[in-house]
Amino acid sequence: MEIKIQSIHFTATEKLQEYIDKKVSKLEKANDIVRVDVILKVVKPETAMNKEVGINVHVSGAELRAEKVCDTFEEGVDLCCDSLVRQLQKHKEKNAK
């Protein structure tokens, strides 16, 4: 599985990249994920709730997406991954029939 991290309007730290790799790699357990694109963006600097996280998961035959705006990138990644786990489960059940 290929994980691509893109940060817009800032430079992602090594620690943040490792955190994203760790969280996103847990998604692979359930499905055949081809590629994951993570987009991190600072929307309005110096305001609360200004970190936008978007995760695109490319699985065989579909593309799943989750997007959240939070106070921290870590919180956004957690919420997106939780959402994607549910989407991957539904996708797997749908294709099993």
N, CA, C and O atoms as CSV, one atom per row, in Angstrom:
chain,resi,resn,atom,element,x,y,z
A,1,MET,N,N,0.849,-1.175,0.000
A,1,MET,CA,C,0.000,0.000,0.000
A,1,MET,C,C,0.895,1.239,0.000
A,1,MET,O,O,1.851,1.339,0.768
A,2,GLU,N,N,0.561,2.163,-0.869
A,2,GLU,CA,C,1.319,3.408,-0.993
A,2,GLU,C,C,0.583,4.515,-0.244
A,2,GLU,O,O,-0.613,4.721,-0.453
A,3,ILE,N,N,1.296,5.227,0.629
A,3,ILE,CA,C,0.717,6.344,1.378
A,3,ILE,C,C,1.402,7.626,0.921
A,3,ILE,O,O,2.621,7.762,1.028
A,4,LYS,N,N,0.600,8.572,0.406
A,4,LYS,CA,C,1.136,9.849,-0.067
A,4,LYS,C,C,0.576,10.955,0.820
A,4,LYS,O,O,-0.640,11.102,0.946
A,5,ILE,N,N,1.470,11.735,1.434
A,5,ILE,CA,C,1.061,12.824,2.327
A,5,ILE,C,C,1.402,14.148,1.660
A,5,ILE,O,O,2.545,14.390,1.271
A,6,GLN,N,N,0.386,15.002,1.534
A,6,GLN,CA,C,0.578,16.322,0.930
A,6,GLN,C,C,0.142,17.372,1.939
A,6,GLN,O,O,-0.991,17.348,2.420
A,7,SER,N,N,1.047,18.300,2.262
A,7,SER,CA,C,0.710,19.371,3.201
A,7,SER,C,C,0.677,20.700,2.458
A,7,SER,O,O,1.613,21.048,1.739
A,8,ILE,N,N,-0.416,21.435,2.644
A,8,ILE,CA,C,-0.641,22.696,1.938
A,8,ILE,C,C,-0.547,23.847,2.940
A,8,ILE,O,O,-1.172,23.797,3.999
A,9,HIS,N,N,0.225,24.879,2.612
A,9,HIS,CA,C,0.433,26.078,3.431
A,9,HIS,C,C,1.277,25.844,4.684
A,9,HIS,O,O,1.319,26.705,5.563
A,10,PHE,N,N,1.946,24.703,4.780
A,10,PHE,CA,C,2.863,24.451,5.889
A,10,PHE,C,C,3.686,23.214,5.556
A,10,PHE,O,O,3.417,22.527,4.571
A,11,THR,N,N,4.693,22.934,6.384
A,11,THR,CA,C,5.516,21.740,6.218
A,11,THR,C,C,5.210,20.772,7.354
A,11,THR,O,O,5.334,21.124,8.528
A,12,ALA,N,N,4.811,19.558,7.003
A,12,ALA,CA,C,4.476,18.548,8.012
A,12,ALA,C,C,5.754,18.056,8.698
A,12,ALA,O,O,6.762,17.798,8.040
A,13,THR,N,N,5.697,17.932,10.019
A,13,THR,CA,C,6.853,17.452,10.773
A,13,THR,C,C,7.013,15.945,10.588
A,13,THR,O,O,6.088,15.245,10.176
A,14,GLU,N,N,8.200,15.479,10.900
A,14,GLU,CA,C,8.489,14.043,10.836
A,14,GLU,C,C,7.561,13.269,11.774
A,14,GLU,O,O,7.064,12.197,11.430
A,15,LYS,N,N,7.339,13.826,12.954
A,15,LYS,CA,C,6.481,13.183,13.955
A,15,LYS,C,C,5.047,13.043,13.439
A,15,LYS,O,O,4.423,11.998,13.626
A,16,LEU,N,N,4.524,14.082,12.796
A,16,LEU,CA,C,3.175,14.047,12.239
A,16,LEU,C,C,3.079,13.018,11.113
A,16,LEU,O,O,2.089,12.291,11.024
A,17,GLN,N,N,4.089,12.950,10.261
A,17,GLN,CA,C,4.097,11.973,9.174
A,17,GLN,C,C,4.118,10.539,9.702
A,17,GLN,O,O,3.438,9.665,9.166
A,18,GLU,N,N,4.902,10.302,10.757
A,18,GLU,CA,C,4.948,8.971,11.366
A,18,GLU,C,C,3.595,8.606,11.974
A,18,GLU,O,O,3.145,7.466,11.865
A,19,TYR,N,N,2.953,9.581,12.614
A,19,TYR,CA,C,1.634,9.360,13.213
A,19,TYR,C,C,0.609,8.981,12.132
A,19,TYR,O,O,-0.189,8.062,12.317
A,20,ILE,N,N,0.644,9.695,11.014
A,20,ILE,CA,C,-0.283,9.416,9.916
A,20,ILE,C,C,-0.014,8.029,9.343
A,20,ILE,O,O,-0.953,7.267,9.111
A,21,ASP,N,N,1.255,7.688,9.109
A,21,ASP,CA,C,1.612,6.362,8.601
A,21,ASP,C,C,1.085,5.264,9.521
A,21,ASP,O,O,0.533,4.266,9.057
A,22,LYS,N,N,1.258,5.456,10.822
A,22,LYS,CA,C,0.824,4.461,11.806
A,22,LYS,C,C,-0.697,4.270,11.762
A,22,LYS,O,O,-1.185,3.140,11.738
A,23,LYS,N,N,-1.442,5.381,11.751
A,23,LYS,CA,C,-2.904,5.308,11.756
A,23,LYS,C,C,-3.460,4.750,10.452
A,23,LYS,O,O,-4.349,3.899,10.465
A,24,VAL,N,N,-2.937,5.228,9.328
A,24,VAL,CA,C,-3.457,4.820,8.026
A,24,VAL,C,C,-3.117,3.363,7.725
A,24,VAL,O,O,-3.898,2.668,7.075
A,25,SER,N,N,-1.968,2.897,8.185
A,25,SER,CA,C,-1.593,1.505,7.919
A,25,SER,C,C,-2.533,0.522,8.608
A,25,SER,O,O,-2.628,-0.632,8.190
A,26,LYS,N,N,-3.227,0.956,9.654
A,26,LYS,CA,C,-4.203,0.091,10.325
A,26,LYS,C,C,-5.423,-0.172,9.440
A,26,LYS,O,O,-6.119,-1.169,9.636
A,27,LEU,N,N,-5.690,0.702,8.476
A,27,LEU,CA,C,-6.820,0.507,7.563
A,27,LEU,C,C,-6.606,-0.689,6.649
A,27,LEU,O,O,-7.569,-1.303,6.190
A,28,GLU,N,N,-5.352,-1.022,6.382
A,28,GLU,CA,C,-5.031,-2.062,5.409
A,28,GLU,C,C,-5.424,-3.462,5.881
A,28,GLU,O,O,-5.579,-4.364,5.059
A,29,LYS,N,N,-5.584,-3.653,7.167
A,29,LYS,CA,C,-5.886,-4.977,7.713
A,29,LYS,C,C,-7.124,-5.603,7.075
A,29,LYS,O,O,-7.162,-6.811,6.838
A,30,ALA,N,N,-8.135,-4.779,6.800
A,30,ALA,CA,C,-9.417,-5.306,6.364
A,30,ALA,C,C,-9.558,-5.451,4.850
A,30,ALA,O,O,-10.341,-6.288,4.401
A,31,ASN,N,N,-8.846,-4.687,4.059
A,31,ASN,CA,C,-9.136,-4.618,2.627
A,31,ASN,C,C,-7.892,-4.574,1.763
A,31,ASN,O,O,-6.770,-4.467,2.257
A,32,ASP,N,N,-8.119,-4.661,0.448
A,32,ASP,CA,C,-7.039,-4.545,-0.526
A,32,ASP,C,C,-6.931,-3.083,-0.942
A,32,ASP,O,O,-7.508,-2.669,-1.948
A,33,ILE,N,N,-6.202,-2.323,-0.176
A,33,ILE,CA,C,-6.057,-0.901,-0.465
A,33,ILE,C,C,-4.866,-0.723,-1.396
A,33,ILE,O,O,-3.765,-1.198,-1.118
A,34,VAL,N,N,-5.105,-0.029,-2.505
A,34,VAL,CA,C,-4.058,0.204,-3.485
A,34,VAL,C,C,-3.212,1.410,-3.080
A,34,VAL,O,O,-1.984,1.335,-3.036
A,35,ARG,N,N,-3.901,2.548,-2.778
A,35,ARG,CA,C,-3.191,3.779,-2.471
A,35,ARG,C,C,-4.019,4.624,-1.516
A,35,ARG,O,O,-5.250,4.590,-1.541
A,36,VAL,N,N,-3.323,5.384,-0.671
A,36,VAL,CA,C,-3.975,6.318,0.243
A,36,VAL,C,C,-3.337,7.691,0.045
A,36,VAL,O,O,-2.118,7.839,0.126
A,37,ASP,N,N,-4.182,8.696,-0.216
A,37,ASP,CA,C,-3.719,10.081,-0.341
A,37,ASP,C,C,-4.213,10.853,0.870
A,37,ASP,O,O,-5.414,10.899,1.134
A,38,VAL,N,N,-3.290,11.462,1.607
A,38,VAL,CA,C,-3.630,12.269,2.776
A,38,VAL,C,C,-3.305,13.719,2.446
A,38,VAL,O,O,-2.176,14.042,2.077
A,39,ILE,N,N,-4.307,14.596,2.582
A,39,ILE,CA,C,-4.116,16.012,2.290
A,39,ILE,C,C,-4.328,16.798,3.580
A,39,ILE,O,O,-5.400,16.742,4.182
A,40,LEU,N,N,-3.298,17.530,3.996
A,40,LEU,CA,C,-3.347,18.342,5.208
A,40,LEU,C,C,-3.312,19.805,4.798
A,40,LEU,O,O,-2.481,20.210,3.985
A,41,LYS,N,N,-4.220,20.599,5.363
A,41,LYS,CA,C,-4.290,22.006,4.965
A,41,LYS,C,C,-4.608,22.866,6.176
A,41,LYS,O,O,-5.462,22.520,6.992
A,42,VAL,N,N,-3.902,24.005,6.285
A,42,VAL,CA,C,-4.229,25.008,7.292
A,42,VAL,C,C,-5.170,25.988,6.603
A,42,VAL,O,O,-4.788,26.668,5.650
A,43,VAL,N,N,-6.422,26.052,7.101
A,43,VAL,CA,C,-7.441,26.854,6.433
A,43,VAL,C,C,-7.271,28.334,6.731
A,43,VAL,O,O,-6.996,29.116,5.822
A,44,LYS,N,N,-7.429,28.729,7.975
A,44,LYS,CA,C,-7.263,30.130,8.371
A,44,LYS,C,C,-6.300,30.164,9.550
A,44,LYS,O,O,-6.674,29.784,10.659
A,45,PRO,N,N,-5.076,30.610,9.331
A,45,PRO,CA,C,-4.114,30.649,10.444
A,45,PRO,C,C,-4.617,31.508,11.608
A,45,PRO,O,O,-5.397,32.440,11.414
A,46,GLU,N,N,-4.166,31.185,12.801
A,46,GLU,CA,C,-4.499,31.895,14.044
A,46,GLU,C,C,-5.987,31.847,14.407
A,46,GLU,O,O,-6.487,32.764,15.059
A,47,THR,N,N,-6.692,30.808,14.001
A,47,THR,CA,C,-8.069,30.622,14.471
A,47,THR,C,C,-8.228,29.192,14.952
A,47,THR,O,O,-7.439,28.315,14.600
A,48,ALA,N,N,-9.258,28.964,15.762
A,48,ALA,CA,C,-9.550,27.608,16.219
A,48,ALA,C,C,-10.173,26.828,15.060
A,48,ALA,O,O,-10.720,27.415,14.126
A,49,MET,N,N,-10.085,25.519,15.132
A,49,MET,CA,C,-10.668,24.639,14.120
A,49,MET,C,C,-10.167,25.013,12.714
A,49,MET,O,O,-10.967,25.203,11.798
A,50,ASN,N,N,-8.857,25.114,12.556
A,50,ASN,CA,C,-8.305,25.553,11.274
A,50,ASN,C,C,-7.477,24.483,10.563
A,50,ASN,O,O,-6.822,24.781,9.564
A,51,LYS,N,N,-7.495,23.263,11.051
A,51,LYS,CA,C,-6.725,22.184,10.433
A,51,LYS,C,C,-7.683,21.268,9.671
A,51,LYS,O,O,-8.562,20.644,10.265
A,52,GLU,N,N,-7.504,21.194,8.351
A,52,GLU,CA,C,-8.364,20.369,7.509
A,52,GLU,C,C,-7.596,19.129,7.064
A,52,GLU,O,O,-6.480,19.225,6.553
A,53,VAL,N,N,-8.208,17.968,7.264
A,53,VAL,CA,C,-7.598,16.697,6.884
A,53,VAL,C,C,-8.539,15.988,5.915
A,53,VAL,O,O,-9.722,15.807,6.203
A,54,GLY,N,N,-8.010,15.595,4.781
A,54,GLY,CA,C,-8.775,14.818,3.809
A,54,GLY,C,C,-8.007,13.557,3.477
A,54,GLY,O,O,-6.811,13.613,3.194
A,55,ILE,N,N,-8.682,12.419,3.508
A,55,ILE,CA,C,-8.029,11.151,3.190
A,55,ILE,C,C,-8.823,10.454,2.092
A,55,ILE,O,O,-10.021,10.213,2.236
A,56,ASN,N,N,-8.145,10.134,0.998
A,56,ASN,CA,C,-8.733,9.375,-0.114
A,56,ASN,C,C,-8.134,7.973,-0.079
A,56,ASN,O,O,-6.914,7.810,-0.070
A,57,VAL,N,N,-8.997,6.972,-0.061
A,57,VAL,CA,C,-8.543,5.583,-0.067
A,57,VAL,C,C,-8.971,4.953,-1.385
A,57,VAL,O,O,-10.159,4.902,-1.703
A,58,HIS,N,N,-8.003,4.478,-2.140
A,58,HIS,CA,C,-8.280,3.829,-3.422
A,58,HIS,C,C,-8.256,2.317,-3.206
A,58,HIS,O,O,-7.204,1.731,-2.949
A,59,VAL,N,N,-9.424,1.697,-3.313
A,59,VAL,CA,C,-9.528,0.243,-3.218
A,59,VAL,C,C,-9.931,-0.269,-4.591
A,59,VAL,O,O,-10.325,0.509,-5.460
A,60,SER,N,N,-9.831,-1.565,-4.784
A,60,SER,CA,C,-10.173,-2.114,-6.090
A,60,SER,C,C,-11.642,-1.822,-6.405
A,60,SER,O,O,-12.545,-2.296,-5.715
A,61,GLY,N,N,-11.858,-1.043,-7.447
A,61,GLY,CA,C,-13.225,-0.754,-7.889
A,61,GLY,C,C,-13.891,0.454,-7.264
A,61,GLY,O,O,-15.034,0.751,-7.611
A,62,ALA,N,N,-13.232,1.169,-6.356
A,62,ALA,CA,C,-13.885,2.322,-5.712
A,62,ALA,C,C,-12.855,3.266,-5.108
A,62,ALA,O,O,-11.684,2.927,-4.939
A,63,GLU,N,N,-13.338,4.461,-4.791
A,63,GLU,CA,C,-12.527,5.438,-4.070
A,63,GLU,C,C,-13.364,5.960,-2.913
A,63,GLU,O,O,-14.462,6.478,-3.114
A,64,LEU,N,N,-12.842,5.823,-1.705
A,64,LEU,CA,C,-13.544,6.266,-0.502
A,64,LEU,C,C,-12.866,7.522,0.021
A,64,LEU,O,O,-11.648,7.661,-0.089
A,65,ARG,N,N,-13.653,8.449,0.597
A,65,ARG,CA,C,-13.097,9.731,1.042
A,65,ARG,C,C,-13.686,10.134,2.378
A,65,ARG,O,O,-14.873,9.939,2.642
A,66,ALA,N,N,-12.829,10.702,3.216
A,66,ALA,CA,C,-13.261,11.297,4.482
A,66,ALA,C,C,-12.545,12.629,4.629
A,66,ALA,O,O,-11.366,12.755,4.299
A,67,GLU,N,N,-13.275,13.625,5.130
A,67,GLU,CA,C,-12.698,14.961,5.306
A,67,GLU,C,C,-13.211,15.544,6.613
A,67,GLU,O,O,-14.411,15.513,6.883
A,68,LYS,N,N,-12.307,16.072,7.420
A,68,LYS,CA,C,-12.667,16.647,8.726
A,68,LYS,C,C,-11.886,17.938,8.960
A,68,LYS,O,O,-10.773,18.103,8.459
A,69,VAL,N,N,-12.482,18.853,9.730
A,69,VAL,CA,C,-11.821,20.086,10.153
A,69,VAL,C,C,-11.783,20.065,11.679
A,69,VAL,O,O,-12.822,19.944,12.328
A,70,CYS,N,N,-10.582,20.183,12.250
A,70,CYS,CA,C,-10.404,20.051,13.703
A,70,CYS,C,C,-9.363,21.050,14.209
A,70,CYS,O,O,-8.803,21.837,13.447
A,71,ASP,N,N,-9.123,20.988,15.536
A,71,ASP,CA,C,-8.100,21.835,16.160
A,71,ASP,C,C,-6.682,21.346,15.857
A,71,ASP,O,O,-5.763,22.150,15.708
A,72,THR,N,N,-6.506,20.006,15.767
A,72,THR,CA,C,-5.177,19.442,15.500
A,72,THR,C,C,-5.261,18.459,14.342
A,72,THR,O,O,-6.317,17.889,14.067
A,73,PHE,N,N,-4.136,18.271,13.671
A,73,PHE,CA,C,-4.105,17.308,12.573
A,73,PHE,C,C,-4.287,15.884,13.089
A,73,PHE,O,O,-4.906,15.055,12.422
A,74,GLU,N,N,-3.748,15.598,14.276
A,74,GLU,CA,C,-3.883,14.252,14.835
A,74,GLU,C,C,-5.349,13.903,15.063
A,74,GLU,O,O,-5.784,12.796,14.745
A,75,GLU,N,N,-6.107,14.840,15.612
A,75,GLU,CA,C,-7.535,14.613,15.847
A,75,GLU,C,C,-8.262,14.388,14.519
A,75,GLU,O,O,-9.117,13.508,14.418
A,76,GLY,N,N,-7.924,15.179,13.514
A,76,GLY,CA,C,-8.533,15.036,12.195
A,76,GLY,C,C,-8.228,13.691,11.563
A,76,GLY,O,O,-9.109,13.071,10.967
A,77,VAL,N,N,-6.980,13.231,11.686
A,77,VAL,CA,C,-6.591,11.931,11.142
A,77,VAL,C,C,-7.369,10.817,11.850
A,77,VAL,O,O,-7.856,9.891,11.202
A,78,ASP,N,N,-7.485,10.908,13.182
A,78,ASP,CA,C,-8.241,9.904,13.939
A,78,ASP,C,C,-9.691,9.822,13.469
A,78,ASP,O,O,-10.206,8.730,13.230
A,79,LEU,N,N,-10.356,10.981,13.335
A,79,LEU,CA,C,-11.758,11.006,12.924
A,79,LEU,C,C,-11.931,10.493,11.495
A,79,LEU,O,O,-12.881,9.766,11.206
A,80,CYS,N,N,-11.024,10.867,10.610
A,80,CYS,CA,C,-11.094,10.386,9.231
A,80,CYS,C,C,-10.907,8.870,9.160
A,80,CYS,O,O,-11.615,8.182,8.426
A,81,CYS,N,N,-9.955,8.365,9.924
A,81,CYS,CA,C,-9.706,6.916,9.926
A,81,CYS,C,C,-10.907,6.154,10.476
A,81,CYS,O,O,-11.258,5.096,9.952
A,82,ASP,N,N,-11.543,6.674,11.525
A,82,ASP,CA,C,-12.750,6.037,12.063
A,82,ASP,C,C,-13.847,5.981,11.009
A,82,ASP,O,O,-14.512,4.959,10.844
A,83,SER,N,N,-14.028,7.079,10.304
A,83,SER,CA,C,-15.035,7.138,9.245
A,83,SER,C,C,-14.701,6.158,8.115
A,83,SER,O,O,-15.587,5.477,7.600
A,84,LEU,N,N,-13.433,6.090,7.736
A,84,LEU,CA,C,-13.025,5.210,6.651
A,84,LEU,C,C,-13.140,3.734,7.026
A,84,LEU,O,O,-13.397,2.899,6.159
A,85,VAL,N,N,-12.955,3.403,8.291
A,85,VAL,CA,C,-13.129,2.011,8.731
A,85,VAL,C,C,-14.567,1.573,8.451
A,85,VAL,O,O,-14.802,0.477,7.943
A,86,ARG,N,N,-15.526,2.438,8.787
A,86,ARG,CA,C,-16.941,2.121,8.532
A,86,ARG,C,C,-17.213,2.028,7.027
A,86,ARG,O,O,-17.918,1.125,6.575
A,87,GLN,N,N,-16.653,2.963,6.256
A,87,GLN,CA,C,-16.861,2.933,4.806
A,87,GLN,C,C,-16.256,1.682,4.174
A,87,GLN,O,O,-16.859,1.081,3.284
A,88,LEU,N,N,-15.069,1.288,4.630
A,88,LEU,CA,C,-14.421,0.093,4.108
A,88,LEU,C,C,-15.224,-1.159,4.458
A,88,LEU,O,O,-15.320,-2.089,3.658
A,89,GLN,N,N,-15.796,-1.171,5.658
A,89,GLN,CA,C,-16.627,-2.309,6.081
A,89,GLN,C,C,-17.854,-2.431,5.172
A,89,GLN,O,O,-18.184,-3.524,4.712
A,90,LYS,N,N,-18.523,-1.309,4.916
A,90,LYS,CA,C,-19.698,-1.313,4.033
A,90,LYS,C,C,-19.316,-1.731,2.620
A,90,LYS,O,O,-20.037,-2.496,1.978
A,91,HIS,N,N,-18.185,-1.230,2.137
A,91,HIS,CA,C,-17.712,-1.576,0.800
A,91,HIS,C,C,-17.422,-3.075,0.702
A,91,HIS,O,O,-17.741,-3.712,-0.301
A,92,LYS,N,N,-16.826,-3.617,1.731
A,92,LYS,CA,C,-16.494,-5.040,1.754
A,92,LYS,C,C,-17.758,-5.890,1.767
A,92,LYS,O,O,-17.846,-6.884,1.047
A,93,GLU,N,N,-18.741,-5.501,2.585
A,93,GLU,CA,C,-20.010,-6.246,2.654
A,93,GLU,C,C,-20.753,-6.155,1.331
A,93,GLU,O,O,-21.332,-7.142,0.879
A,94,LYS,N,N,-20.744,-4.998,0.711
A,94,LYS,CA,C,-21.438,-4.786,-0.550
A,94,LYS,C,C,-20.844,-5.655,-1.658
A,94,LYS,O,O,-21.579,-6.210,-2.475
A,95,ASN,N,N,-19.527,-5.772,-1.686
A,95,ASN,CA,C,-18.852,-6.555,-2.727
A,95,ASN,C,C,-18.862,-8.042,-2.441
A,95,ASN,O,O,-18.599,-8.840,-3.341
A,96,ALA,N,N,-19.160,-8.438,-1.211
A,96,ALA,CA,C,-19.185,-9.863,-0.862
A,96,ALA,C,C,-20.456,-10.540,-1.386
A,96,ALA,O,O,-20.501,-11.762,-1.526
A,97,LYS,N,N,-21.470,-9.748,-1.671
A,97,LYS,CA,C,-22.750,-10.319,-2.121
A,97,LYS,C,C,-22.728,-10.693,-3.575
A,97,LYS,O,O,-23.726,-11.185,-4.102
